[in-house]
Amino acid sequence: GGGPAGGSGVAAAERALAAAQREIQESENEAVIRELQEELTAARREKERLDEAVEGLREELSVNREQWAGVNAALDGELEEMRREMVTLKLELAQVATERDEFARGGGGGGGGG
């Protein structure tokens, strides 16, 4: 009966080996899963950091937009003011030209008489 006993010993050894391999496999899987979870956590943190950075940029952009709107409004106001001054100057120039023409006519007539 030495053969069967040796056979059962081999079978037991094979079962033990298979169990050990399963345990090793499981522990390796756990290590891989843990690594993946750590990477996922790191990736999530990085995404949060990027989201915050993007949000900060959005806020800066909206502030810049408001500032530019203010600058544009001020420039528009100044341009409008300049246009009004130009109109006033043109009117004054026309007035001066008219007075000059009248003076020239009157003066010319006087000169002709002299």
Helices and strands as residue ranges (DSSP letters): H 2-113
